[in-house]
Amino acid sequence: MEDIIKEEIATEEEIVFLTPMDVAKIIGCSVQAARELFYREDFPTIKVGKNFKVMKSAFVDWCRKRRV
């Protein structure tokens, strides 16, 4: 039983959302350029109210696929 609870907590900790400001800092671009990414069809955007977010794991996967 304890192992199941530990696994659930571990998976919950992995769910991290990034904002356009976070993305801009990570990839080294302006916040406006990062916001434009959030409007792309191939970008894994999640809209929360009026705010755009991206799951960190989905962002990393997207970056790996786009890597040249």
Buried (B, 14 or more C-beta within 10 A) or exposed (E): EEEEEEEEEEEEEEEEBBBBEBBBEBEEBEBEEBBEBBEEEEBBBEEEEEEBBBBBEBBEEBEEEEEE
